[in-house]
Every structure is written in C-alpha cells, then in structure tokens.
Amino acid sequence: MLASTAGVVLYTVSTAARADGRFNSGDVSIFYRSFGRPGKTPMVLMHGANYFDSFDWIDVAAKLATDREVVAFDMRGFGESSWSASKNYSVDALMGDMRALIRHLGWKKPIVLGHSFSGRLAVSFAASFPDELAKLIVVDSAFGRGEPAPQGTGNSPTVFPTIEAAMARFAKLANPPRIAQDRARAEQALVKVAEGYRLKRDPDYANAVPVGVAAGTRARRELDVWEELAKVKVPMYFVRGIKSNRFTPDIVTRLGKEFPAIVWATANSMHDIPWYAPGELVAAVKGFIADA
C-alpha cells in the first residue's frame, strides 16, 4: 500500500516476515533488520553516512523481500549498532562487518546494494572479494566526492537543543535526507542526553586509523575507485537520482566510456532515493535481480 506525506510518495511497512537481530564483528555489535523468507538470491542493503541507517530502508527492503531474504544493517558507529572502542572505521573494518553479517546469516553469494558512501564501499567489497557476491548495485554514490573525509578521533558528539533544531540543520543540506522532513524519523535518529538530543552516530565515524590494536581483516592497500571497478567481475547496476549532485556528469561520462557493461537506471529524486522515490527504486532493482 502507498501513502503520501508532504508530496512524497512512500511505501507503508509490509506485513512480510520481519525480524531484528545482532551479531558481533571485531569490537562492535552490529544491529540488522531482516525481511522475507528464503527463496531467490538474498540481498544486503547498506546505508550512507549523512545521516542514514537501516531505518531508512525498512519500506524498500520489505518490498524487495517478496521472493527472497533482504537484510539492512546499521554500520558500526551508526543507529543501533555500537561505536567502535578502537575508533576503527576503516574500509577494512567495514568490509569485515559485511563478511561477518553474511557468515552470520549463512549466506554464500548475496546481492549487495550500497547507497551513497556505501556505494563506494560496495565497489571495494566486490573488488576485494569477487567470489562472495552475486551482483552489485550502487545507488547514487559520489565515488569520493562529498563522502566522509578522514577526520581523526576526539570529535565532539553532534548534539542539538531540540528535535526541530536537528531537522533544521539537515534541511540546509543540498540534498536533505529524510531526517530533515520526517519528525518520527528524526526522533528515531536521536537519543535524549542532558544537553539535548544527540545524533546516533559516532562523531569519529570517518576515522580510518584505529586506536591501539583492533581486531579485523588484514589492512589492504587503498585503491582508486576506478582500479577497483576494473576488478569487479559480477554484473553491476547503477541508480542515479536526477536531482542529486552525487553522480556528476564527468563521472557518468567516464563510467560509460570505461565500463560500458554497467546497466544504468535513473530516479526522479534527490540523493535520498529510498525516501523520495521508493517505488522507482524498488521497480528498478527488482528488474535487475529478477533472474537471480
């Protein structure tokens, strides 16, 4: 069923099988939301960084889970997942969490979808572990532009005096996420503290150099995204929001020239496609994964 809020069309939460869970990975506890039942190739959905978590994917995940299992999880340091004690938010650690999730679920080669920052992460995963996924879907990623930059540790938590102040802050972004418009979403993204309302995101979430000894996968050489794309062996599907500033014209042109096998789709949306154009996103993804 569809509902409409302030001109935005969205799905209501499906009554399909739904369960929440947790697993440990390195020095964090990862929270995930699971939808559907075993069937066709399962899917992992990964959220972006500013500000998103698996909550934003509930409706889309439920609609994708009509013939398969679909899991969306909160990255370390976000939402209901714990913050890394060692401040390890390196690509290695994030990919380690993905592999730990897949092992925890007992899956072999799921379809991997990454939005925004996680689009870039999904490419790294596909390049580094080519035998551990079936298909790759990248949703409106900047490929390094506008993504979190290494910022070290010791950053102050993001605290707002009121929920409305938090919404107003995110509304100033060029591509406002759902938290800027949906008060219920804003309430879920914040926790009450003495000073006001703290965002459920470790302020050191972009730190790439862990403090002390951190458990995780072996450190790998950082590769340029174009080098990594050349290593991807599975079918790739890219979804671009036509009102977003993430996939810039030069990136789209270069991708078309160097990687003509990539299948493209567009959504009449700003960057937060699962909020602004969930129906278009679901239809596009379902078309790509229909044979998987």
ChimeraX attribute file (.defattr): number of C-alpha atoms within 10 A of each C-alpha:
attribute: neighborCount
match mode: 1-to-1
recipient: residues
	/A:1	7
	/A:2	9
	/A:3	10
	/A:4	10
	/A:5	9
	/A:6	7
	/A:7	8
	/A:8	11
	/A:9	15
	/A:10	19
	/A:11	19
	/A:12	15
	/A:13	14
	/A:14	18
	/A:15	10
	/A:16	13
	/A:17	13
	/A:18	17
	/A:19	11
	/A:20	12
	/A:21	10
	/A:22	15
	/A:23	15
	/A:24	15
	/A:25	21
	/A:26	18
	/A:27	18
	/A:28	20
	/A:29	20
	/A:30	26
	/A:31	22
	/A:32	21
	/A:33	20
	/A:34	22
	/A:35	26
	/A:36	23
	/A:37	16
	/A:38	12
	/A:39	11
	/A:40	16
	/A:41	21
	/A:42	27
	/A:43	28
	/A:44	20
	/A:45	22
	/A:46	28
	/A:47	27
	/A:48	26
	/A:49	18
	/A:50	19
	/A:51	21
	/A:52	25
	/A:53	24
	/A:54	22
	/A:55	19
	/A:56	21
	/A:57	22
	/A:58	22
	/A:59	19
	/A:60	24
	/A:61	28
	/A:62	24
	/A:63	24
	/A:64	21
	/A:65	25
	/A:66	17
	/A:67	15
	/A:68	16
	/A:69	23
	/A:70	27
	/A:71	26
	/A:72	25
	/A:73	28
	/A:74	23
	/A:75	30
	/A:76	26
	/A:77	24
	/A:78	26
	/A:79	25
	/A:80	22
	/A:81	22
	/A:82	20
	/A:83	24
	/A:84	22
	/A:85	14
	/A:86	18
	/A:87	25
	/A:88	30
	/A:89	23
	/A:90	18
	/A:91	20
	/A:92	21
	/A:93	24
	/A:94	21
	/A:95	21
	/A:96	19
	/A:97	24
	/A:98	22
	/A:99	18
	/A:100	17
	/A:101	22
	/A:102	20
	/A:103	11
	/A:104	13
	/A:105	12
	/A:106	9
	/A:107	15
	/A:108	13
	/A:109	16
	/A:110	20
	/A:111	20
	/A:112	24
	/A:113	25
	/A:114	23
	/A:115	26
	/A:116	29
	/A:117	24
	/A:118	26
	/A:119	26
	/A:120	24
	/A:121	25
	/A:122	24
	/A:123	26
	/A:124	24
	/A:125	25
	/A:126	24
	/A:127	20
	/A:128	15
	/A:129	15
	/A:130	16
	/A:131	12
	/A:132	18
	/A:133	22
	/A:134	21
	/A:135	23
	/A:136	25
	/A:137	25
	/A:138	24
	/A:139	31
	/A:140	30
	/A:141	28
	/A:142	21
	/A:143	21
	/A:144	15
	/A:145	14
	/A:146	13
	/A:147	18
	/A:148	14
	/A:149	12
	/A:150	14
	/A:151	14
	/A:152	16
	/A:153	19
	/A:154	10
	/A:155	12
	/A:156	9
	/A:157	13
	/A:158	14
	/A:159	20
	/A:160	19
	/A:161	14
	/A:162	15
	/A:163	23
	/A:164	14
	/A:165	14
	/A:166	23
	/A:167	22
	/A:168	15
	/A:169	14
	/A:170	19
	/A:171	16
	/A:172	10
	/A:173	11
	/A:174	11
	/A:175	18
	/A:176	19
	/A:177	23
	/A:178	22
	/A:179	26
	/A:180	22
	/A:181	17
	/A:182	14
	/A:183	15
	/A:184	11
	/A:185	16
	/A:186	20
	/A:187	17
	/A:188	14
	/A:189	23
	/A:190	22
	/A:191	15
	/A:192	15
	/A:193	11
	/A:194	8
	/A:195	10
	/A:196	13
	/A:197	20
	/A:198	21
	/A:199	21
	/A:200	23
	/A:201	25
	/A:202	23
	/A:203	20
	/A:204	21
	/A:205	25
	/A:206	21
	/A:207	23
	/A:208	19
	/A:209	16
	/A:210	18
	/A:211	14
	/A:212	10
	/A:213	8
	/A:214	16
	/A:215	15
	/A:216	17
	/A:217	15
	/A:218	9
	/A:219	10
	/A:220	9
	/A:221	7
	/A:222	10
	/A:223	11
	/A:224	11
	/A:225	16
	/A:226	14
	/A:227	11
	/A:228	17
	/A:229	19
	/A:230	12
	/A:231	16
	/A:232	19
	/A:233	16
	/A:234	16
	/A:235	14
	/A:236	22
	/A:237	20
	/A:238	21
	/A:239	21
	/A:240	25
	/A:241	23
	/A:242	18
	/A:243	14
	/A:244	20
	/A:245	18
	/A:246	23
	/A:247	22
	/A:248	16
	/A:249	10
	/A:250	9
	/A:251	13
	/A:252	12
	/A:253	12
	/A:254	12
	/A:255	15
	/A:256	14
	/A:257	10
	/A:258	12
	/A:259	14
	/A:260	10
	/A:261	12
	/A:262	14
	/A:263	14
	/A:264	17
	/A:265	16
	/A:266	17
	/A:267	22
	/A:268	15
	/A:269	20
	/A:270	22
	/A:271	28
	/A:272	25
	/A:273	29
	/A:274	26
	/A:275	23
	/A:276	21
	/A:277	21
	/A:278	23
	/A:279	19
	/A:280	17
	/A:281	25
	/A:282	17
	/A:283	12
	/A:284	18
	/A:285	17
	/A:286	15
	/A:287	10
	/A:288	17
	/A:289	19
	/A:290	10
	/A:291	8
	/A:292	13
